[in-house]
Amino acid sequence: MKVAEAVQLWWEPLVQQRHGLHLSLFVPMERGGIAARANLNRWRQGLRLAEAQLVEAGAAEALREELLGPARATVKVERALPESFDGLAYFAAPDFFQFVSTPFALHETAQVGPQFQLRPLLPLSKMAEHFYVLALSLSDVRLLEGSAFGVRRIELPEMPTSFAAATGYTYDQQRQLHSASSAALGERGAIVHGQGGNADDGRDRDLEHYFRRLWEGIAPLLPERNAPIVLAAVEAYLPLVTAAMRDARLVDRCVAGSPDHLSDDELWRRALPVATAWWDRDRARRLRDSACGGRPALVTGLAAVLPAAEAGRVAHLLLSDRLERWGRYDEQHGLMEERAIPAPGDEDLLERAVHATLSRGGEVECLPVEKLPAGSPAAAWLRF
């Protein structure tokens, strides 16, 4: 399974309309080692918090048992909690329950209301924001797919993956000597470029030819047009790879240095900041274009975003990862009351915008408020 698909559809059953009280429980967990042995105790503590919230909401004992029963079953919890995850969420409504493991920390909270609370899990949308790492050297090539939370290696087809196998030469960086390789091009004499500009030109032509041969075999494995490609290689190779690939997805920064002695995980850790900076620049560019009247159209502020989301017009919702907006929304008349501190009977309007967007096929992205247009708690690109 692709990294981008691992938890891509976690929200689908959670936005369906259901009757009755909805319980959302979020519990932090620890990965492996001695600390992980206390995870079941953390979970039991979270269940006590959840039951207290249900009692406060007026849930009868039978309903509390129905909603909490699966969460109390140790076997179900252990199956839902892989050691490589940092949090566990639990959602329950009459005749429904679902566990969601998260590769990021959760704050211990429990909420009871007419719908599930989804905002704590919105970082999972980063799983779909994936990128590729192309690790190149004279002796090997690796292709990785990564997201904010993990990486996997993509198996390459049968193809020459070293400079010698692809070109028929071996290259001596000190003497700039190309020796014939009978395996690739048949018996040929050794070629010495010598020193100076002509030698450098010959070396660069040979390297670009090597990178072009590699790209011919790799390109069909990367059909996604919006996923950036981060090069991991000697920095001087970047312009040669750019010329060989002629692909706009190649990021103009690389993980500099030979990747031969770096593990897949280390390459991913070094490439992630490069890919993140690329996504930030791309998002900022699209926001500028939309603000100047370009397509797709952009609206900002909950007063404009929430009615658009309820009407199914929001293609991509952007909202703050910290701000809260409480109030009431009259769907029939499109009227909204908004405030930062909840009053009795209020609902979380940002949460409502999330549900409205996801249930109508849109995407949701959580961002620091400083990356949102004009510091608004919400903005959205519209379908129409």
LUMSE-704176 format. One record per residue: residue in one letter; x, y, z of N, C-alpha, C in turn. Coordinates in steps of 0.2 Angstrom, whole numbers, plus 5000, padded with zeros to 4 digits. Layout:
N
AXYZXYZXYZ/...
END
This chain:
384
M500449945000500050005000500450065000/K500250114996500650174996500650215002/V501150255004501150295010500550335010/A500350365004499850415004499150385005/E499150315004498450285005498350255012/A498850255016498850215022498250225026/V498150295028497550315032497150365028/Q497150365021496850425018496150425019/L495750375020495050375020494750365027/W495150385032494950375039494350405041/W494150465038493650505040492950485037/E492950435031492350425028491750405032/P491850355036491250325040491150375046/L491550425048491450465053491050535051/V490950545045490550605043489850585041/Q489650515041489050495040488550515045/Q487950535043487450555047487150505052/R487150505058486950455063486550495069/H486050455072485650485077486050475084/G485850515089486050495095486750525097/L486950515103487550545106488150515102/H488650555101489350535098489850545102/L490250495104490850505108491450505104/S491950555106492550555103493150555108/L493550505108494050505113494750495110/F495250535113495950545110496350535116/V496850485115497350465121498050465118/P498550495121499250485119499450425121/M499950395116500250335118501050335117/E501350285119502150285118502350225114/R502850245110503150185105503650145109/G503450075109503950025111504250045118/G504749995120505050005126504649995132/I504950015138504650015144504050065144/A504050125141503550165141502850145138/A502950095133502350075130501950025134/R502249995139501949955144501349985147/A501450055148500850085152500350115147/N500350095141499850115136499150095138/L499050035140498350015142498150055148/N498550065153498350115159498150175156/R498550205151498350275148497650265145/W497550215142496850205139496350195144/R496450165149495950155155495750225158/Q496250265158496150335161495750375156/G495850365150495450395145494750375145/L494650315146493950285147493550315153/R493950325158493650355164493450425162/L493850465159493650535156493050535152/A493050485147492450475142491850465146/E491850415151491250405154490950465158/A491450495161491250555165490850605160/Q491150615154490850655149490150635147/L490050565146489450535145488950545150/V489150545157488650555162488450625162/E488950675161488750745161488250755155/A488350725150487850735144487150695145/G487050665151486450635152486350565149/A486850525147486850465144486650415149/A486150375148485950315152486450265153/E486450225158486950175159486950125153/A486450105150486450055145486750085139/L486650155137487050185132487750195133/R487950205139488650215141488950145140/E488650095142488950025141489050015133/E488550025129488550015122489150055119/L489250115121489750155118490450145120/L490550125126491150115129491350035129/G490949995127491049925127491649905123/P491649915116492249905112492849935115/A492849995117493450025120493749995126/R493349955130493549915136493749845134/A493649825128493849755126494649755124/T495049735129495749735128496049715122/V495749655119495949625113495849675107/K495249715107495149755102495649815102/V495749845108496249895109496949875107/E497149815109497849795107497949795099/R497349765096497449765088497449835085/A497149875088497049945085497649985087/L498149965091498750005093499349975091/P499549985085500249955083500749995087/E501349965088501849995092502150055089/S502050065082502450125079501950185079/F501450185083501050245083501050285089/D500850345089500950385095500250405098/G499750385095499050405098498550355096/L497950355100497450315098496750355099/A496350355094495750385094495150335094/Y494650355097494050305097493450345096/F493050325092492350355090491850305091/A491250325094490750275095490050315095/A489550285092488850315092488450245092/P487850255093487350195093487450155087/D487650085088487750035082488350055078/F488850095081489450105077490050125082/F490650095080491250115083491850115079/Q492350145080492950145075493550175079/F494150135079494750155081495150185076/V495550235077496050265072496750275076/S497250245074497950255076498250315073/T498650355076498950415073499750405074/P500150425069500850435070501050495072/F500650535076500850595080500450595086/A500750635091500450635098499750665098/L499350645102498650675104498650695111/H498250745112498150765119497550725121/E497550705128497050665131496350715131/T495850695127495250735128494650685126/A494050705128493450665127492950715126/Q492550705120491950745119491350705117/V490750735119490150705118489750755115/G489450735109489050785105488650755100/P488350795096487850765090488350745084/Q488950755084489350735079490050715082/F490550685078491150665080491650725079/Q492150735084492650785083493250755079/L493350795073493850765068494450815068/R494450875071495050915070495650885073/P495650855079496250825081496650775076/L496250745072496550695067496750725060/L496650795059496750825053497450815050/P497950815055498650805052498750745048/L498250695049498250635044498150655037/S497950715036497850735029498550745026/K499050745030499750755027499950685024/M499650635026499850575022499750575015/A499250615013499150615006499650665002/E499950705006500450755004501150725003/H501250684998501850634998502350664993/F502950644993503450664989503950604987/Y504350614983504850554981505550584982/V505950534984506650544985507050504979/L507450534975507850504970508550504972/A508750444975509450444977509950414972/L510450464970510850444964511550444966/S511950394963512650404964512950364958/L513650364957513850324951513750254952/S513650224958513650154959512950124960/D512450174961511750144963511250204962/V510550174962510050224962509450194967/R509150234970508550214975508050264973/L507350234974506750284973506350264979/L506250324983505850314989505150364988/E504650334992504050384992503950395000/G503850465001503850475008503250525010/S503050535016502550585018502850615024/A502450655028502650685034502750635039/F502550575039502550525044502950455042/G503150445036503450385035503750385028/V504050325026504350315020504350245018/R504350235011504450165009504850165002/R505150105001505550104995505150074989/I505250104983504850084977505350034973/E505049974972505549934968505549954961/L506249954959506349974952506349914947/P506149924941506149874936506849854934/E506949804930507649784928507949834924/M508449864926508749914922509449924925/P509949954921510549974924510550024929/T510850014935510750064940511450094942/S511950074938512650104940512850144933/F513350184934513650224929513950174924/A514350124926514650084922514150044918/A513650014921513149974917512750014912/A512650074914512250114909512550144904/T513250164904513650194899514150154896/G514350094899514950064897515550084899/Y515650134904516250164906516250154914/T516950154916517050174923517350234923/Y517250274929517550344929517950354935/D518550374934519050394939519050464940/Q518750494946518750564947519350594947/Q519950564950520550594950520850604943/R520850554939521250554933520750564927/Q520050574929519550574924519650534918/L519750464920519850414915519250374914/H519050354908518450314906518750254903/S518650194906518850134904518250094901/A518350054896517850024892517549964897/S516849954896516549904900516249854894/S516549794894516349754888515549724890/A515349734896514649704897514149754894/A514349814893513849864891513949884884/L514549894881514649924874515149884870/G515349824873515849784869516549814871/E517049774868517749794869517849864866/R518149904870518349974867518949994871/G519350034868519950064872519750104877/A520250124882520150164887520150234884/I519750284887519750354885519950394891/V520450434890520650484895520450554893/H520150594897519950654895520450704897/G520950694901521450734903521150784908/Q521450844909521250894913521050964910/G520651004913520451064910519651064908/G519451114905518751124903518451074899/N518851054894518651004889518450934893/A518950924898518850864902518150864906/D518050924909517450934913516850924908/D516850954902516250954898516150874896/G516650844895516550774893516250734899/R516550744905516250714911515550724912/D515350794911514650814912514150784907/R514450774900514050744895513850674897/D514450634899514350564901513850554907/L513950604912513450594918512750614916/E512650664912511950684910511650624906/H512050594902511850534898511650474903/Y512050464908511850414913511150434917/F511050494919510450514922509850504917/R509950524911509450514906509250444905/R509750394905509550324905509150304911/L509350324917509050304923508350334923/W508250394921507550424921507050394916/E507350364911506850334906506550274909/G506950234914506650184917506250204923/I506350254926506050274933505350314931/A505350354926504850404925504150374925/P504050314922503350284922503150264929/L503550254934503350234941503150294945/L503150354942502950414946502350454942/P501750424941501250464937500950524941/E501050534947500650584951501050654949/R500650694946500950764943501050814949/N500750804955500850854960501250834966/A501650784965502150754970502850784968/P503150824973503850844971504350784972/I504850794968505450744968506050784971/V506350754976506950784979507550734977/L508050764975508650734973509050724979/A509350664980509850654985510450634981/A510950674981511550664977512150714978/V512750704975513250754975512950824972/E512950874976512650934974512750964967/A513350944964513550964957513150924952/Y512750874954512350834949511750864948/L511450914952510850934952510650974945/P511051014942510951044936510950994930/L511350934931511450884926510750844926/V510550824932509950784933509350824930/T509350894932508850934929508750934922/A509350944918509350944911509150874908/A509350814912509150754909508450734910/M508150754916507450734917506950784914/R507150854914506650904911505950894914/D505950884921505250874924505150924929/A504650964929504551024933504451004941/R504350934942504250914949504850904953/L505450914949506150904953506250974956/V506350964963506451024967507151054966/D507151114966507851154965508251154971/R508151114976508651104981508751024982/C509251004984509450934985509650914992/V509650854993509950824999510750814997/A511150854999511850854996512250804999/G512650774995513150724997512950654994/S513450614994513350544991512850504996/P512250474993511750444997511950374999/D512550344996512650274996512650245003/H512850285008512950255015512350285020/L511850315017511250335021510750285020/S510350275026509850225025509250265022/D508750225021508050255018507750305023/D507750285029507550325034507950395035/E508550385035508950445035508850495029/L508850465023508650505017507950535018/W507550505020506850535021506850595026/R507250585032507250635037507650695034/R508150685029508450745026508050775021/A507650735017507250765012506550795014/L506350775020505650805022505650875022/P506150915025506150985026506151015019/V506550985014506551015007505851005004/A505550955005504850945002504350985005/T504450995012503951035016504051115013/A504651135012504751205010504451215003/W504451154999504151164992503451164992/W503151124997502351134998502151205000/D502551225005502351295007502451345002/R502951344998503051394992502451384987/D502251324986501751304981501051334983/R500951324990500251344993500251414993/A500851454995500851524995500751554988/R501051524983500951544976500251544974/R499851484975499151474973498751524977/L498951534984498551584987498551654984/R499151674982499251744979498951744972/D498951694968498551694962497851694963/S497551664968496851664969496651734972/A497051764976496951824979496951884974/C497251864968497351914963496751904957/G496351864959495751844954495851784950/G496451744951496551684948496051624950/R496051574946495651514948496151464951/P495851424956495151424958495051484963/A494351504964494251564968494351544975/L494551594979494651594986494251634990/V493951604995493551645000493851645007/T493851695011494151695018493651715023/G493751685029493251705035492751655035/L492551635041491951585042491351605039/A491151675039490551695037490451675029/A491051675026490951655018491151575018/V491551555022491751485021491251435023/L490951445028490451395031489851385026/P489551435024488951425019489151395013/A489751415010490051375004490151305005/A490451285011490551215013489851175014/E489351205017488651175017488351165011/A488551215006488251204999488651154994/G489151124997489551084993490051114988/R490151184989490551224985491351214986/V491551194992492251194994492551134992/A493151144988493551094985494151084990/H494351134994494951124998494851175004/L494751155010494751195016495351205019/L495551265021496151275025495951305031/L496151285037495951305043496451305049/S496451345054496951355059496951295063/D497651275065497751215069497651235077/R497551305078497451325085496851355087/L496651405083496051445084495351405085/E494951435089494251405090493751455088/R493251435085492651485083492051445085/W491651475090491051445092490451495090/G489851465090489251505088488751455086/R488251485082487751455079487651465072/Y487451425068487351435061486651405059/D486251455056485551445053485651425046/E485651355045485751335038485151355033/Q484551365036483951385031484051455029/H484251495033484351565031485051595030/G485551545031486251565030486551615035/L486251615041486451665046486951635051/M487451665053487951645058488051685063/E488151665069488351695075489051665077/E489551705077490251685078490551715084/R490951675089491251705094491851655096/A492351685100492951645102492751605108/I492351625112492151585119491451565118/P491351495119490751465118490151485123/A489551495121489051515125488551445125/P488151445130487651385130487351375124/G487351305121487051295115487451305109/D488051325109488451345104488751275101/E489051275095489351225092490051255089/D490551205088491151225085491051235078/L491051295076490951315069491451285064/L492151285066492651255062492551185061/E492351155066492251075066491651065061/R491151105061490551105056490851115049/A491251155048491551165041491951105039/V492251075044492651015042492150955040/H491650945044491150895042490850905035/A490650975034490250995028490750985022/T491350995023491850995017491950915016/L492150875021492350805020491750765017/S491150775020490550735018490350755011/R490550805008490350825001490950814996/G491450784998492050764994492550814993/G492650864998493150904998493750885002/E494250925002494850905006494950965011/V495250945017495450985022496150985024/E496451045026497151055028497151095034/C497551075039497651115045498251155044/L498351215046498951255045499051305051/P499651315053499751375057499451435055/V499151475060498751535058499151585054/E499751585055500151635051500251615043/K500051555041500051535034499451545031/L498851565035498251575032498151645029/P497751655024497651725022497451775027/A497751825028497551885032497451855039/G497751805042497651775048496951755050/S496551735045495851715046495851645048/P495351625053495351555055495151505050/A494951525044494751475039494751515032/A494951475027494951495020494751435016/A494551445010494351395005494451404998/W494651354994494651364987493951324985/L493651364980492951344979492951304972/R492451254972492351224965492051264960/F491551304962491251344958490951404962/
END
